[in-house]
Amino acid sequence: PPLAFDHELMLQLAIKTLRRDICFEPIVCDLLPDTYTMSQLQSLYELILDKKIDPYIFQEMLREMNITIK
């Protein structure tokens, strides 16, 4: 449904900011439980970015960010 006042603009700005920041900061981990699988993490990234990500490229991105452990 339509949002009141300028809430649609605020929501779009929040989504834009989240999409920009998740590639550089581990903020997405705060949206998951304490332990999670790579597939859960990748699914969340794909949902936020609204696009499929090649698993190899995704793993390389995470290695560069240094935010996961085996």
N, C-alpha and C positions, 0 to 999 in steps of 0.2 A: 504493500500500500504506500501511497505518497507519505513522505515524512514532513513533519511540521517545520515551519520557519526555515532556517538555513541548514537543517540537519542533513539533507542530502549532500550538500556541498561539504559539510564536515566529514561525512562518511567517505566520500570520494577522495578527499585529501588524506584521510587516514589510510585508505587502501593504497593510494599512490606512495605514501611515505613507507608503509610496510613493505611494499614491493621493492622499493629502492634499498631499504636498509637490510633486508634479509640476506642479501648477497655479500654483505660486509660484516655483519654482526650476528651473533648467535641468538637473536631475540626469539626465533621460532621455537627454540628448545623450551621456552617458558610456557608454550601452548601445549606441551606434551607432558605425559607423566614422567616421573623421575627416571624410569628406564623405558626405552622404546627401541624398536627395530629400525633398521635402515629403510625398510619399505614404508614404515609409518612416517618417518621423517621425509622421505621423498614424496609421499602422497600429499603431505601437508604443504611442501614447497610447490608442488604442481597445482594444488588447489589455490594457493595464494597468487601464484604467478599466472594462473589460468592457461597453462601450457604443459605439454609433456616434456620431460627431461630425460635424455639418454642416461641410463644408469651409470655408465662409465664416467661420463662428464660430471654427473652429480657427485660421485665418489671423489673425483679429483678436486672438485670445488670444496668439498668438506675437508679433505686433507689440507688444502691450502689455508682454510679457516682454522684448522686445528681445534675442532670442537667435538670430535667423537672419539670414543675409545672402543676397543674390541671387547 
